[in-house]
Amino acid sequence: MILDLRPLAQDLAQRAGDLLHPVPNRNEARRLLLEEIELEYPALGAAQRAQVVDWTLAWLEADDFFGVEYVGNAFAASGEADDTD
């Protein structure tokens, strides 16, 4: 039987405000999400837990949960064109 893990990831993403508040960075969020999954779903294997965390982080990043958005070279002097293409 194949278990659909997406609902687990979606549930974690919806509860992220409570589970991950305040979280300084994505690596810490990954660690906390893995701990939560181990507590709630101990029967899941390591690969399944990693997949759920990856999906959860992807949803959180799409919602700008971590508040960091890449907008070019932040260290370029103002007025200079960004030549990262």
PDB file of N, CA, C and O in Angstrom:
ATOM      1  N   MET A   1       0.840  -1.181   0.000  1.00  0.00           N
ATOM      2  CA  MET A   1       0.000   0.000   0.000  1.00  0.00           C
ATOM      3  C   MET A   1       0.891   1.254   0.000  1.00  0.00           C
ATOM      4  O   MET A   1       1.820   1.363   0.801  1.00  0.00           O
ATOM      5  N   ILE A   2       0.603   2.172  -0.885  1.00  0.00           N
ATOM      6  CA  ILE A   2       1.353   3.416  -0.978  1.00  0.00           C
ATOM      7  C   ILE A   2       0.625   4.482  -0.165  1.00  0.00           C
ATOM      8  O   ILE A   2      -0.565   4.732  -0.361  1.00  0.00           O
ATOM      9  N   LEU A   3       1.350   5.091   0.733  1.00  0.00           N
ATOM     10  CA  LEU A   3       0.796   6.124   1.599  1.00  0.00           C
ATOM     11  C   LEU A   3       1.004   7.487   0.954  1.00  0.00           C
ATOM     12  O   LEU A   3       2.120   7.828   0.563  1.00  0.00           O
ATOM     13  N   ASP A   4      -0.067   8.264   0.842  1.00  0.00           N
ATOM     14  CA  ASP A   4       0.041   9.625   0.307  1.00  0.00           C
ATOM     15  C   ASP A   4       0.496  10.541   1.446  1.00  0.00           C
ATOM     16  O   ASP A   4      -0.247  10.775   2.399  1.00  0.00           O
ATOM     17  N   LEU A   5       1.704  11.046   1.336  1.00  0.00           N
ATOM     18  CA  LEU A   5       2.294  11.855   2.398  1.00  0.00           C
ATOM     19  C   LEU A   5       1.987  13.339   2.283  1.00  0.00           C
ATOM     20  O   LEU A   5       2.259  14.105   3.207  1.00  0.00           O
ATOM     21  N   ARG A   6       1.420  13.750   1.151  1.00  0.00           N
ATOM     22  CA  ARG A   6       1.150  15.184   0.956  1.00  0.00           C
ATOM     23  C   ARG A   6       0.223  15.772   2.011  1.00  0.00           C
ATOM     24  O   ARG A   6       0.454  16.901   2.443  1.00  0.00           O
ATOM     25  N   PRO A   7      -0.835  15.048   2.456  1.00  0.00           N
ATOM     26  CA  PRO A   7      -1.673  15.630   3.510  1.00  0.00           C
ATOM     27  C   PRO A   7      -0.915  15.874   4.821  1.00  0.00           C
ATOM     28  O   PRO A   7      -1.220  16.817   5.551  1.00  0.00           O
ATOM     29  N   LEU A   8       0.064  15.028   5.111  1.00  0.00           N
ATOM     30  CA  LEU A   8       0.874  15.248   6.314  1.00  0.00           C
ATOM     31  C   LEU A   8       1.686  16.526   6.186  1.00  0.00           C
ATOM     32  O   LEU A   8       1.775  17.315   7.127  1.00  0.00           O
ATOM     33  N   ALA A   9       2.277  16.723   5.015  1.00  0.00           N
ATOM     34  CA  ALA A   9       3.058  17.928   4.774  1.00  0.00           C
ATOM     35  C   ALA A   9       2.171  19.167   4.810  1.00  0.00           C
ATOM     36  O   ALA A   9       2.561  20.201   5.353  1.00  0.00           O
ATOM     37  N   GLN A  10       0.996  19.063   4.239  1.00  0.00           N
ATOM     38  CA  GLN A  10       0.075  20.196   4.231  1.00  0.00           C
ATOM     39  C   GLN A  10      -0.363  20.540   5.656  1.00  0.00           C
ATOM     40  O   GLN A  10      -0.470  21.715   6.007  1.00  0.00           O
ATOM     41  N   ASP A  11      -0.616  19.518   6.474  1.00  0.00           N
ATOM     42  CA  ASP A  11      -0.990  19.745   7.867  1.00  0.00           C
ATOM     43  C   ASP A  11       0.125  20.462   8.617  1.00  0.00           C
ATOM     44  O   ASP A  11      -0.132  21.403   9.368  1.00  0.00           O
ATOM     45  N   LEU A  12       1.360  20.019   8.413  1.00  0.00           N
ATOM     46  CA  LEU A  12       2.491  20.676   9.071  1.00  0.00           C
ATOM     47  C   LEU A  12       2.647  22.116   8.605  1.00  0.00           C
ATOM     48  O   LEU A  12       2.938  23.001   9.410  1.00  0.00           O
ATOM     49  N   ALA A  13       2.455  22.356   7.319  1.00  0.00           N
ATOM     50  CA  ALA A  13       2.559  23.714   6.791  1.00  0.00           C
ATOM     51  C   ALA A  13       1.492  24.616   7.410  1.00  0.00           C
ATOM     52  O   ALA A  13       1.757  25.779   7.712  1.00  0.00           O
ATOM     53  N   GLN A  14       0.289  24.076   7.598  1.00  0.00           N
ATOM     54  CA  GLN A  14      -0.784  24.873   8.191  1.00  0.00           C
ATOM     55  C   GLN A  14      -0.519  25.168   9.665  1.00  0.00           C
ATOM     56  O   GLN A  14      -0.946  26.205  10.174  1.00  0.00           O
ATOM     57  N   ARG A  15       0.179  24.271  10.350  1.00  0.00           N
ATOM     58  CA  ARG A  15       0.482  24.460  11.772  1.00  0.00           C
ATOM     59  C   ARG A  15       1.846  25.106  12.006  1.00  0.00           C
ATOM     60  O   ARG A  15       2.277  25.238  13.152  1.00  0.00           O
ATOM     61  N   ALA A  16       2.520  25.506  10.943  1.00  0.00           N
ATOM     62  CA  ALA A  16       3.886  26.021  11.044  1.00  0.00           C
ATOM     63  C   ALA A  16       3.985  27.245  11.944  1.00  0.00           C
ATOM     64  O   ALA A  16       4.985  27.414  12.642  1.00  0.00           O
ATOM     65  N   GLY A  17       2.985  28.087  11.941  1.00  0.00           N
ATOM     66  CA  GLY A  17       3.024  29.277  12.787  1.00  0.00           C
ATOM     67  C   GLY A  17       3.204  28.924  14.253  1.00  0.00           C
ATOM     68  O   GLY A  17       3.914  29.620  14.978  1.00  0.00           O
ATOM     69  N   ASP A  18       2.565  27.848  14.695  1.00  0.00           N
ATOM     70  CA  ASP A  18       2.694  27.402  16.078  1.00  0.00           C
ATOM     71  C   ASP A  18       3.945  26.551  16.284  1.00  0.00           C
ATOM     72  O   ASP A  18       4.647  26.702  17.283  1.00  0.00           O
ATOM     73  N   LEU A  19       4.217  25.665  15.344  1.00  0.00           N
ATOM     74  CA  LEU A  19       5.346  24.741  15.483  1.00  0.00           C
ATOM     75  C   LEU A  19       6.702  25.418  15.357  1.00  0.00           C
ATOM     76  O   LEU A  19       7.657  25.019  16.024  1.00  0.00           O
ATOM     77  N   LEU A  20       6.796  26.419  14.524  1.00  0.00           N
ATOM     78  CA  LEU A  20       8.090  26.997  14.175  1.00  0.00           C
ATOM     79  C   LEU A  20       8.277  28.436  14.628  1.00  0.00           C
ATOM     80  O   LEU A  20       9.153  29.131  14.112  1.00  0.00           O
ATOM     81  N   HIS A  21       7.487  28.891  15.565  1.00  0.00           N
ATOM     82  CA  HIS A  21       7.575  30.293  15.974  1.00  0.00           C
ATOM     83  C   HIS A  21       8.428  30.439  17.221  1.00  0.00           C
ATOM     84  O   HIS A  21       8.142  29.732  18.188  1.00  0.00           O
ATOM     85  N   PRO A  22       9.406  31.251  17.293  1.00  0.00           N
ATOM     86  CA  PRO A  22      10.125  31.868  16.186  1.00  0.00           C
ATOM     87  C   PRO A  22      11.235  30.940  15.704  1.00  0.00           C
ATOM     88  O   PRO A  22      11.925  30.317  16.510  1.00  0.00           O
ATOM     89  N   VAL A  23      11.398  30.856  14.433  1.00  0.00           N
ATOM     90  CA  VAL A  23      12.442  30.020  13.844  1.00  0.00           C
ATOM     91  C   VAL A  23      13.444  30.924  13.134  1.00  0.00           C
ATOM     92  O   VAL A  23      13.068  31.694  12.250  1.00  0.00           O
ATOM     93  N   PRO A  24      14.696  30.835  13.510  1.00  0.00           N
ATOM     94  CA  PRO A  24      15.685  31.731  12.929  1.00  0.00           C
ATOM     95  C   PRO A  24      16.034  31.433  11.478  1.00  0.00           C
ATOM     96  O   PRO A  24      16.390  32.344  10.730  1.00  0.00           O
ATOM     97  N   ASN A  25      15.938  30.178  11.071  1.00  0.00           N
ATOM     98  CA  ASN A  25      16.335  29.859   9.702  1.00  0.00           C
ATOM     99  C   ASN A  25      15.727  28.548   9.227  1.00  0.00           C
ATOM    100  O   ASN A  25      15.100  27.811   9.989  1.00  0.00           O
ATOM    101  N   ARG A  26      15.932  28.285   7.954  1.00  0.00           N
ATOM    102  CA  ARG A  26      15.362  27.100   7.319  1.00  0.00           C
ATOM    103  C   ARG A  26      15.926  25.806   7.903  1.00  0.00           C
ATOM    104  O   ARG A  26      15.184  24.834   8.047  1.00  0.00           O
ATOM    105  N   ASN A  27      17.207  25.763   8.241  1.00  0.00           N
ATOM    106  CA  ASN A  27      17.809  24.554   8.805  1.00  0.00           C
ATOM    107  C   ASN A  27      17.198  24.203  10.155  1.00  0.00           C
ATOM    108  O   ASN A  27      16.938  23.034  10.438  1.00  0.00           O
ATOM    109  N   GLU A  28      16.971  25.201  10.974  1.00  0.00           N
ATOM    110  CA  GLU A  28      16.325  24.969  12.268  1.00  0.00           C
ATOM    111  C   GLU A  28      14.884  24.500  12.054  1.00  0.00           C
ATOM    112  O   GLU A  28      14.407  23.620  12.771  1.00  0.00           O
ATOM    113  N   ALA A  29      14.201  25.073  11.087  1.00  0.00           N
ATOM    114  CA  ALA A  29      12.833  24.646  10.773  1.00  0.00           C
ATOM    115  C   ALA A  29      12.828  23.182  10.346  1.00  0.00           C
ATOM    116  O   ALA A  29      11.960  22.418  10.767  1.00  0.00           O
ATOM    117  N   ARG A  30      13.782  22.789   9.520  1.00  0.00           N
ATOM    118  CA  ARG A  30      13.881  21.383   9.081  1.00  0.00           C
ATOM    119  C   ARG A  30      14.030  20.459  10.288  1.00  0.00           C
ATOM    120  O   ARG A  30      13.359  19.432  10.377  1.00  0.00           O
ATOM    121  N   ARG A  31      14.911  20.831  11.210  1.00  0.00           N
ATOM    122  CA  ARG A  31      15.137  20.010  12.395  1.00  0.00           C
ATOM    123  C   ARG A  31      13.871  19.873  13.233  1.00  0.00           C
ATOM    124  O   ARG A  31      13.527  18.775  13.671  1.00  0.00           O
ATOM    125  N   LEU A  32      13.180  20.989  13.456  1.00  0.00           N
ATOM    126  CA  LEU A  32      11.956  20.962  14.252  1.00  0.00           C
ATOM    127  C   LEU A  32      10.850  20.165  13.568  1.00  0.00           C
ATOM    128  O   LEU A  32      10.111  19.435  14.229  1.00  0.00           O
ATOM    129  N   LEU A  33      10.735  20.300  12.257  1.00  0.00           N
ATOM    130  CA  LEU A  33       9.720  19.529  11.531  1.00  0.00           C
ATOM    131  C   LEU A  33      10.020  18.030  11.595  1.00  0.00           C
ATOM    132  O   LEU A  33       9.107  17.222  11.767  1.00  0.00           O
ATOM    133  N   LEU A  34      11.276  17.661  11.460  1.00  0.00           N
ATOM    134  CA  LEU A  34      11.638  16.243  11.573  1.00  0.00           C
ATOM    135  C   LEU A  34      11.299  15.700  12.961  1.00  0.00           C
ATOM    136  O   LEU A  34      10.799  14.582  13.082  1.00  0.00           O
ATOM    137  N   GLU A  35      11.565  16.476  13.996  1.00  0.00           N
ATOM    138  CA  GLU A  35      11.220  16.061  15.357  1.00  0.00           C
ATOM    139  C   GLU A  35       9.708  15.870  15.508  1.00  0.00           C
ATOM    140  O   GLU A  35       9.258  14.897  16.114  1.00  0.00           O
ATOM    141  N   GLU A  36       8.941  16.791  14.962  1.00  0.00           N
ATOM    142  CA  GLU A  36       7.478  16.713  15.044  1.00  0.00           C
ATOM    143  C   GLU A  36       6.960  15.470  14.324  1.00  0.00           C
ATOM    144  O   GLU A  36       6.077  14.781  14.834  1.00  0.00           O
ATOM    145  N   ILE A  37       7.496  15.186  13.164  1.00  0.00           N
ATOM    146  CA  ILE A  37       7.065  14.017  12.400  1.00  0.00           C
ATOM    147  C   ILE A  37       7.421  12.731  13.143  1.00  0.00           C
ATOM    148  O   ILE A  37       6.626  11.792  13.170  1.00  0.00           O
ATOM    149  N   GLU A  38       8.602  12.684  13.741  1.00  0.00           N
ATOM    150  CA  GLU A  38       8.999  11.495  14.495  1.00  0.00           C
ATOM    151  C   GLU A  38       8.055  11.244  15.663  1.00  0.00           C
ATOM    152  O   GLU A  38       7.735  10.097  15.973  1.00  0.00           O
ATOM    153  N   LEU A  39       7.611  12.318  16.311  1.00  0.00           N
ATOM    154  CA  LEU A  39       6.675  12.171  17.427  1.00  0.00           C
ATOM    155  C   LEU A  39       5.286  11.740  16.963  1.00  0.00           C
ATOM    156  O   LEU A  39       4.681  10.851  17.562  1.00  0.00           O
ATOM    157  N   GLU A  40       4.784  12.356  15.913  1.00  0.00           N
ATOM    158  CA  GLU A  40       3.424  12.106  15.458  1.00  0.00           C
ATOM    159  C   GLU A  40       3.280  10.855  14.589  1.00  0.00           C
ATOM    160  O   GLU A  40       2.250  10.182  14.631  1.00  0.00           O
ATOM    161  N   TYR A  41       4.311  10.545  13.804  1.00  0.00           N
ATOM    162  CA  TYR A  41       4.241   9.440  12.845  1.00  0.00           C
ATOM    163  C   TYR A  41       5.496   8.568  12.963  1.00  0.00           C
ATOM    164  O   TYR A  41       6.305   8.530  12.036  1.00  0.00           O
ATOM    165  N   PRO A  42       5.669   7.869  14.087  1.00  0.00           N
ATOM    166  CA  PRO A  42       6.900   7.096  14.303  1.00  0.00           C
ATOM    167  C   PRO A  42       7.088   5.938  13.316  1.00  0.00           C
ATOM    168  O   PRO A  42       8.206   5.450  13.151  1.00  0.00           O
ATOM    169  N   ALA A  43       6.028   5.499  12.669  1.00  0.00           N
ATOM    170  CA  ALA A  43       6.136   4.378  11.730  1.00  0.00           C
ATOM    171  C   ALA A  43       6.735   4.779  10.384  1.00  0.00           C
ATOM    172  O   ALA A  43       7.128   3.912   9.603  1.00  0.00           O
ATOM    173  N   LEU A  44       6.810   6.075  10.104  1.00  0.00           N
ATOM    174  CA  LEU A  44       7.385   6.519   8.832  1.00  0.00           C
ATOM    175  C   LEU A  44       8.890   6.285   8.822  1.00  0.00           C
ATOM    176  O   LEU A  44       9.569   6.470   9.832  1.00  0.00           O
ATOM    177  N   GLY A  45       9.387   5.882   7.684  1.00  0.00           N
ATOM    178  CA  GLY A  45      10.825   5.705   7.523  1.00  0.00           C
ATOM    179  C   GLY A  45      11.522   7.042   7.324  1.00  0.00           C
ATOM    180  O   GLY A  45      10.875   8.073   7.139  1.00  0.00           O
ATOM    181  N   ALA A  46      12.840   7.014   7.363  1.00  0.00           N
ATOM    182  CA  ALA A  46      13.630   8.239   7.229  1.00  0.00           C
ATOM    183  C   ALA A  46      13.383   8.925   5.891  1.00  0.00           C
ATOM    184  O   ALA A  46      13.276  10.150   5.836  1.00  0.00           O
ATOM    185  N   ALA A  47      13.294   8.157   4.820  1.00  0.00           N
ATOM    186  CA  ALA A  47      13.061   8.745   3.493  1.00  0.00           C
ATOM    187  C   ALA A  47      11.685   9.401   3.421  1.00  0.00           C
ATOM    188  O   ALA A  47      11.536  10.470   2.829  1.00  0.00           O
ATOM    189  N   GLN A  48      10.684   8.770   4.019  1.00  0.00           N
ATOM    190  CA  GLN A  48       9.335   9.350   4.026  1.00  0.00           C
ATOM    191  C   GLN A  48       9.297  10.626   4.858  1.00  0.00           C
ATOM    192  O   GLN A  48       8.674  11.611   4.458  1.00  0.00           O
ATOM    193  N   ARG A  49       9.959  10.614   6.010  1.00  0.00           N
ATOM    194  CA  ARG A  49      10.009  11.833   6.847  1.00  0.00           C
ATOM    195  C   ARG A  49      10.700  12.963   6.104  1.00  0.00           C
ATOM    196  O   ARG A  49      10.246  14.107   6.148  1.00  0.00           O
ATOM    197  N   ALA A  50      11.790  12.652   5.423  1.00  0.00           N
ATOM    198  CA  ALA A  50      12.519  13.677   4.664  1.00  0.00           C
ATOM    199  C   ALA A  50      11.644  14.250   3.556  1.00  0.00           C
ATOM    200  O   ALA A  50      11.669  15.456   3.309  1.00  0.00           O
ATOM    201  N   GLN A  51      10.869  13.394   2.883  1.00  0.00           N
ATOM    202  CA  GLN A  51       9.988  13.866   1.810  1.00  0.00           C
ATOM    203  C   GLN A  51       8.909  14.797   2.352  1.00  0.00           C
ATOM    204  O   GLN A  51       8.610  15.824   1.743  1.00  0.00           O
ATOM    205  N   VAL A  52       8.327  14.443   3.490  1.00  0.00           N
ATOM    206  CA  VAL A  52       7.298  15.291   4.104  1.00  0.00           C
ATOM    207  C   VAL A  52       7.893  16.648   4.475  1.00  0.00           C
ATOM    208  O   VAL A  52       7.264  17.682   4.247  1.00  0.00           O
ATOM    209  N   VAL A  53       9.079  16.653   5.034  1.00  0.00           N
ATOM    210  CA  VAL A  53       9.726  17.915   5.414  1.00  0.00           C
ATOM    211  C   VAL A  53      10.040  18.749   4.179  1.00  0.00           C
ATOM    212  O   VAL A  53       9.832  19.962   4.188  1.00  0.00           O
ATOM    213  N   ASP A  54      10.536  18.119   3.120  1.00  0.00           N
ATOM    214  CA  ASP A  54      10.836  18.853   1.884  1.00  0.00           C
ATOM    215  C   ASP A  54       9.582  19.521   1.329  1.00  0.00           C
ATOM    216  O   ASP A  54       9.614  20.692   0.949  1.00  0.00           O
ATOM    217  N   TRP A  55       8.483  18.778   1.283  1.00  0.00           N
ATOM    218  CA  TRP A  55       7.228  19.349   0.780  1.00  0.00           C
ATOM    219  C   TRP A  55       6.738  20.477   1.680  1.00  0.00           C
ATOM    220  O   TRP A  55       6.289  21.516   1.196  1.00  0.00           O
ATOM    221  N   THR A  56       6.828  20.266   2.997  1.00  0.00           N
ATOM    222  CA  THR A  56       6.382  21.293   3.943  1.00  0.00           C
ATOM    223  C   THR A  56       7.188  22.570   3.760  1.00  0.00           C
ATOM    224  O   THR A  56       6.618  23.660   3.701  1.00  0.00           O
ATOM    225  N   LEU A  57       8.498  22.447   3.671  1.00  0.00           N
ATOM    226  CA  LEU A  57       9.349  23.630   3.480  1.00  0.00           C
ATOM    227  C   LEU A  57       9.062  24.313   2.151  1.00  0.00           C
ATOM    228  O   LEU A  57       9.096  25.541   2.063  1.00  0.00           O
ATOM    229  N   ALA A  58       8.782  23.532   1.122  1.00  0.00           N
ATOM    230  CA  ALA A  58       8.449  24.123  -0.184  1.00  0.00           C
ATOM    231  C   ALA A  58       7.172  24.945  -0.080  1.00  0.00           C
ATOM    232  O   ALA A  58       7.103  26.047  -0.625  1.00  0.00           O
ATOM    233  N   TRP A  59       6.158  24.426   0.614  1.00  0.00           N
ATOM    234  CA  TRP A  59       4.912  25.183   0.783  1.00  0.00           C
ATOM    235  C   TRP A  59       5.160  26.447   1.604  1.00  0.00           C
ATOM    236  O   TRP A  59       4.631  27.512   1.287  1.00  0.00           O
ATOM    237  N   LEU A  60       5.962  26.326   2.655  1.00  0.00           N
ATOM    238  CA  LEU A  60       6.242  27.489   3.497  1.00  0.00           C
ATOM    239  C   LEU A  60       7.015  28.558   2.727  1.00  0.00           C
ATOM    240  O   LEU A  60       6.737  29.749   2.870  1.00  0.00           O
ATOM    241  N   GLU A  61       7.971  28.143   1.922  1.00  0.00           N
ATOM    242  CA  GLU A  61       8.730  29.102   1.122  1.00  0.00           C
ATOM    243  C   GLU A  61       7.845  29.766   0.076  1.00  0.00           C
ATOM    244  O   GLU A  61       8.001  30.955  -0.200  1.00  0.00           O
ATOM    245  N   ALA A  62       6.923  29.015  -0.505  1.00  0.00           N
ATOM    246  CA  ALA A  62       5.999  29.593  -1.485  1.00  0.00           C
ATOM    247  C   ALA A  62       5.114  30.651  -0.826  1.00  0.00           C
ATOM    248  O   ALA A  62       4.703  31.613  -1.474  1.00  0.00           O
ATOM    249  N   ASP A  63       4.822  30.472   0.455  1.00  0.00           N
ATOM    250  CA  ASP A  63       4.013  31.438   1.206  1.00  0.00           C
ATOM    251  C   ASP A  63       4.876  32.511   1.872  1.00  0.00           C
ATOM    252  O   ASP A  63       4.368  33.315   2.655  1.00  0.00           O
ATOM    253  N   ASP A  64       6.186  32.529   1.564  1.00  0.00           N
ATOM    254  CA  ASP A  64       7.128  33.496   2.136  1.00  0.00           C
ATOM    255  C   ASP A  64       7.137  33.445   3.661  1.00  0.00           C
ATOM    256  O   ASP A  64       7.223  34.477   4.326  1.00  0.00           O
ATOM    257  N   PHE A  65       7.046  32.230   4.207  1.00  0.00           N
ATOM    258  CA  PHE A  65       7.011  32.030   5.656  1.00  0.00           C
ATOM    259  C   PHE A  65       8.270  32.561   6.334  1.00  0.00           C
ATOM    260  O   PHE A  65       8.199  33.140   7.419  1.00  0.00           O
ATOM    261  N   PHE A  66       9.415  32.366   5.700  1.00  0.00           N
ATOM    262  CA  PHE A  66      10.674  32.760   6.309  1.00  0.00           C
ATOM    263  C   PHE A  66      11.010  34.228   6.066  1.00  0.00           C
ATOM    264  O   PHE A  66      11.978  34.739   6.628  1.00  0.00           O
ATOM    265  N   GLY A  67      10.220  34.915   5.233  1.00  0.00           N
ATOM    266  CA  GLY A  67      10.384  36.344   5.029  1.00  0.00           C
ATOM    267  C   GLY A  67      11.625  36.738   4.267  1.00  0.00           C
ATOM    268  O   GLY A  67      12.059  37.886   4.356  1.00  0.00           O
ATOM    269  N   VAL A  68      12.201  35.834   3.532  1.00  0.00           N
ATOM    270  CA  VAL A  68      13.398  36.132   2.751  1.00  0.00           C
ATOM    271  C   VAL A  68      13.078  35.908   1.288  1.00  0.00           C
ATOM    272  O   VAL A  68      12.602  34.844   0.893  1.00  0.00           O
ATOM    273  N   GLU A  69      13.341  36.905   0.509  1.00  0.00           N
ATOM    274  CA  GLU A  69      13.072  36.817  -0.919  1.00  0.00           C
ATOM    275  C   GLU A  69      14.298  37.284  -1.675  1.00  0.00           C
ATOM    276  O   GLU A  69      14.842  38.346  -1.374  1.00  0.00           O
ATOM    277  N   TYR A  70      14.737  36.516  -2.643  1.00  0.00           N
ATOM    278  CA  TYR A  70      15.910  36.880  -3.427  1.00  0.00           C
ATOM    279  C   TYR A  70      15.494  37.863  -4.507  1.00  0.00           C
ATOM    280  O   TYR A  70      14.612  37.577  -5.316  1.00  0.00           O
ATOM    281  N   VAL A  71      16.137  39.026  -4.512  1.00  0.00           N
ATOM    282  CA  VAL A  71      15.786  40.054  -5.496  1.00  0.00           C
ATOM    283  C   VAL A  71      17.024  40.609  -6.184  1.00  0.00           C
ATOM    284  O   VAL A  71      17.107  41.810  -6.440  1.00  0.00           O
ATOM    285  N   GLY A  72      17.971  39.755  -6.480  1.00  0.00           N
ATOM    286  CA  GLY A  72      19.177  40.225  -7.154  1.00  0.00           C
ATOM    287  C   GLY A  72      20.333  40.312  -6.189  1.00  0.00           C
ATOM    288  O   GLY A  72      20.302  39.711  -5.115  1.00  0.00           O
ATOM    289  N   ASN A  73      21.353  41.057  -6.564  1.00  0.00           N
ATOM    290  CA  ASN A  73      22.551  41.191  -5.762  1.00  0.00           C
ATOM    291  C   ASN A  73      22.359  42.304  -4.741  1.00  0.00           C
ATOM    292  O   ASN A  73      22.395  43.486  -5.084  1.00  0.00           O
ATOM    293  N   ALA A  74      22.154  41.921  -3.492  1.00  0.00           N
ATOM    294  CA  ALA A  74      21.908  42.899  -2.431  1.00  0.00           C
ATOM    295  C   ALA A  74      23.149  43.723  -2.117  1.00  0.00           C
ATOM    296  O   ALA A  74      23.044  44.773  -1.484  1.00  0.00           O
ATOM    297  N   PHE A  75      24.332  43.264  -2.552  1.00  0.00           N
ATOM    298  CA  PHE A  75      25.569  43.952  -2.231  1.00  0.00           C
ATOM    299  C   PHE A  75      26.059  44.856  -3.357  1.00  0.00           C
ATOM    300  O   PHE A  75      27.085  45.522  -3.220  1.00  0.00           O
ATOM    301  N   ALA A  76      25.331  44.880  -4.464  1.00  0.00           N
ATOM    302  CA  ALA A  76      25.711  45.762  -5.568  1.00  0.00           C
ATOM    303  C   ALA A  76      25.412  47.206  -5.169  1.00  0.00           C
ATOM    304  O   ALA A  76      24.432  47.473  -4.473  1.00  0.00           O
ATOM    305  N   ALA A  77      26.237  48.107  -5.599  1.00  0.00           N
ATOM    306  CA  ALA A  77      26.013  49.525  -5.307  1.00  0.00           C
ATOM    307  C   ALA A  77      24.716  49.966  -5.982  1.00  0.00           C
ATOM    308  O   ALA A  77      24.387  49.513  -7.079  1.00  0.00           O
ATOM    309  N   SER A  78      23.995  50.845  -5.317  1.00  0.00           N
ATOM    310  CA  SER A  78      22.724  51.289  -5.889  1.00  0.00           C
ATOM    311  C   SER A  78      22.957  51.980  -7.208  1.00  0.00           C
ATOM    312  O   SER A  78      23.921  52.728  -7.373  1.00  0.00           O
ATOM    313  N   GLY A  79      22.064  51.724  -8.151  1.00  0.00           N
ATOM    314  CA  GLY A  79      22.169  52.343  -9.466  1.00  0.00           C
ATOM    315  C   GLY A  79      22.933  51.504 -10.457  1.00  0.00           C
ATOM    316  O   GLY A  79      22.883  51.766 -11.659  1.00  0.00           O
ATOM    317  N   GLU A  80      23.651  50.484  -9.972  1.00  0.00           N
ATOM    318  CA  GLU A  80      24.378  49.607 -10.879  1.00  0.00           C
ATOM    319  C   GLU A  80      23.456  48.488 -11.345  1.00  0.00           C
ATOM    320  O   GLU A  80      22.601  48.017 -10.594  1.00  0.00           O
ATOM    321  N   ALA A  81      23.638  48.075 -12.579  1.00  0.00           N
ATOM    322  CA  ALA A  81      22.820  46.975 -13.109  1.00  0.00           C
ATOM    323  C   ALA A  81      23.281  45.673 -12.498  1.00  0.00           C
ATOM    324  O   ALA A  81      24.470  45.475 -12.247  1.00  0.00           O
ATOM    325  N   ASP A  82      22.342  44.794 -12.262  1.00  0.00           N
ATOM    326  CA  ASP A  82      22.642  43.468 -11.740  1.00  0.00           C
ATOM    327  C   ASP A  82      22.986  42.565 -12.906  1.00  0.00           C
ATOM    328  O   ASP A  82      22.126  42.288 -13.743  1.00  0.00           O
ATOM    329  N   ASP A  83      24.227  42.098 -12.981  1.00  0.00           N
ATOM    330  CA  ASP A  83      24.662  41.302 -14.126  1.00  0.00           C
ATOM    331  C   ASP A  83      24.772  39.820 -13.770  1.00  0.00           C
ATOM    332  O   ASP A  83      25.709  39.152 -14.207  1.00  0.00           O
ATOM    333  N   THR A  84      23.834  39.299 -12.987  1.00  0.00           N
ATOM    334  CA  THR A  84      23.876  37.899 -12.576  1.00  0.00           C
ATOM    335  C   THR A  84      23.276  36.977 -13.616  1.00  0.00           C
ATOM    336  O   THR A  84      23.259  35.765 -13.397  1.00  0.00           O
ATOM    337  N   ASP A  85      22.780  37.484 -14.741  1.00  0.00           N
ATOM    338  CA  ASP A  85      22.164  36.640 -15.770  1.00  0.00           C
ATOM    339  C   ASP A  85      23.186  35.827 -16.494  1.00  0.00           C
ATOM    340  O   ASP A  85      22.842  35.061 -17.393  1.00  0.00           O
TER     341      ASP A  85
END
